[in-house]
Amino acid sequence: MPDHDYQALMLRAGHDGQGDVLHLVRAGAEASLCGIPRGSLGPAAEDVDAVCGECIEWLKSGRISGPVKTRRGDGA
């Protein structure tokens, strides 16, 4: 699990961008994971549930970059 809190925000009206998708912003960050400045983003509409593909790819590559550790049970 990520050790940071993230908000899902969308582009404010009047800004060019990726339409009606949510962009992930790490707590305390000045921009979304895909690079959109926080000031260009605002609260999400209730009917929007698509998340920016670039933000998801950032999470996948940035958070799961090391080897995956698996737990093996000992049968006990």
Buried (B, 14 or more C-beta within 10 A) or exposed (E): EEEEEBBBBBBEEEBEBBEEBBBBBBEEEEBBBBEBEBEBBEEBEEEEEEBBEBBEEBBEEEEEEEEEEEEEEEEE
